[in-house]
Amino acid sequence: MAAHAELDGTKTTPHNAVSLPRVSEPADENDVMREQLEYLIGHAIEQSSCGCSTCQRYLRVRSALLEIFSEPETQPAPRPTALPMAA
């Protein structure tokens, strides 16, 4: 009769053997950002800005991404300070 591990295709490692954890390749950052943006947009469309933390995150991300298209805020020029006259 075959051992249980042979039947289900699993392999066993002796307790004294060194086994290194498998490290997967890191995900591409651009792909992760696209997925997150798609998720946030989808949530905002489905929930119609319900006010939850995900909606708040969507608004922050949207604001940051659209910032380049907005007009720069004009600030009044600082007034020159009068310097004391030399005696």
C-alpha positions as a Markdown table, in Angstrom:
| # | Residue | x | y | z |
|---|---|---|---|---|
| 1 | Met | 0.0 | 0.0 | 0.0 |
| 2 | Ala | 1.3 | 3.5 | -0.9 |
| 3 | Ala | 1.9 | 6.1 | 1.8 |
| 4 | His | -0.6 | 8.9 | 2.1 |
| 5 | Ala | 1.9 | 11.5 | 0.8 |
| 6 | Glu | 2.4 | 9.5 | -2.4 |
| 7 | Leu | -1.3 | 9.4 | -3.0 |
| 8 | Asp | -2.1 | 13.1 | -2.8 |
| 9 | Gly | 1.2 | 14.2 | -4.4 |
| 10 | Thr | 2.6 | 16.0 | -1.4 |
| 11 | Lys | 6.2 | 15.7 | -0.4 |
| 12 | Thr | 7.5 | 15.6 | 3.1 |
| 13 | Thr | 10.7 | 17.0 | 4.4 |
| 14 | Pro | 12.6 | 15.3 | 7.2 |
| 15 | His | 12.6 | 17.4 | 10.4 |
| 16 | Asn | 16.4 | 17.8 | 10.4 |
| 17 | Ala | 16.6 | 19.1 | 6.8 |
| 18 | Val | 17.1 | 22.8 | 6.2 |
| 19 | Ser | 14.2 | 24.3 | 4.3 |
| 20 | Leu | 14.4 | 27.8 | 3.0 |
| 21 | Pro | 11.2 | 29.9 | 2.7 |
| 22 | Arg | 10.3 | 30.7 | -0.9 |
| 23 | Val | 10.4 | 34.3 | -1.7 |
| 24 | Ser | 8.3 | 35.4 | -4.6 |
| 25 | Glu | 9.3 | 38.2 | -7.0 |
| 26 | Pro | 8.1 | 41.6 | -5.9 |
| 27 | Ala | 5.1 | 43.0 | -7.9 |
| 28 | Asp | 5.7 | 45.8 | -10.3 |
| 29 | Glu | 4.9 | 49.1 | -8.5 |
| 30 | Asn | 3.2 | 50.5 | -11.5 |
| 31 | Asp | 0.9 | 47.5 | -11.8 |
| 32 | Val | 0.1 | 47.8 | -8.0 |
| 33 | Met | -0.7 | 51.5 | -8.4 |
| 34 | Arg | -3.0 | 50.9 | -11.4 |
| 35 | Glu | -4.8 | 48.1 | -9.5 |
| 36 | Gln | -5.3 | 50.4 | -6.5 |
| 37 | Leu | -6.5 | 53.2 | -8.7 |
| 38 | Glu | -9.0 | 50.9 | -10.5 |
| 39 | Tyr | -10.2 | 49.7 | -7.1 |
| 40 | Leu | -10.7 | 53.2 | -5.8 |
| 41 | Ile | -12.5 | 54.4 | -9.0 |
| 42 | Gly | -14.7 | 51.4 | -8.9 |
| 43 | His | -15.6 | 51.9 | -5.3 |
| 44 | Ala | -16.4 | 55.6 | -5.9 |
| 45 | Ile | -18.6 | 54.8 | -8.8 |
| 46 | Glu | -20.5 | 52.0 | -7.0 |
| 47 | Gln | -20.9 | 53.7 | -3.6 |
| 48 | Ser | -21.4 | 57.3 | -4.9 |
| 49 | Ser | -19.0 | 58.8 | -2.3 |
| 50 | Cys | -20.4 | 57.2 | 0.8 |
| 51 | Gly | -17.9 | 59.0 | 2.9 |
| 52 | Cys | -16.0 | 55.9 | 4.1 |
| 53 | Ser | -12.2 | 55.8 | 4.4 |
| 54 | Thr | -11.9 | 54.3 | 0.9 |
| 55 | Cys | -13.9 | 57.3 | -0.6 |
| 56 | Gln | -11.7 | 59.7 | 1.4 |
| 57 | Arg | -8.6 | 58.0 | 0.0 |
| 58 | Tyr | -10.1 | 58.2 | -3.5 |
| 59 | Leu | -10.6 | 62.0 | -3.1 |
| 60 | Arg | -7.0 | 62.5 | -1.9 |
| 61 | Val | -5.6 | 60.4 | -4.8 |
| 62 | Arg | -7.8 | 62.2 | -7.3 |
| 63 | Ser | -6.7 | 65.6 | -6.0 |
| 64 | Ala | -3.0 | 64.7 | -6.1 |
| 65 | Leu | -3.3 | 63.3 | -9.7 |
| 66 | Leu | -5.3 | 66.3 | -11.0 |
| 67 | Glu | -3.2 | 68.9 | -9.2 |
| 68 | Ile | -1.0 | 69.4 | -12.3 |
| 69 | Phe | -4.0 | 70.6 | -14.3 |
| 70 | Ser | -5.2 | 73.2 | -11.8 |
| 71 | Glu | -4.3 | 76.8 | -11.9 |
| 72 | Pro | -1.5 | 77.7 | -9.5 |
| 73 | Glu | -2.8 | 79.7 | -6.5 |
| 74 | Thr | -1.7 | 83.3 | -6.7 |
| 75 | Gln | -0.4 | 84.7 | -3.5 |
| 76 | Pro | 0.2 | 88.4 | -2.9 |
| 77 | Ala | 3.8 | 89.4 | -3.1 |
| 78 | Pro | 5.4 | 90.1 | 0.3 |
| 79 | Arg | 5.6 | 93.8 | 1.1 |
| 80 | Pro | 9.2 | 95.1 | 1.2 |
| 81 | Thr | 10.2 | 95.9 | 4.7 |
| 82 | Ala | 11.6 | 99.4 | 5.3 |
| 83 | Leu | 15.2 | 99.5 | 6.3 |
| 84 | Pro | 16.3 | 102.0 | 8.8 |
| 85 | Met | 18.2 | 105.0 | 7.4 |
| 86 | Ala | 21.8 | 105.3 | 8.3 |
| 87 | Ala | 22.6 | 108.4 | 10.4 |
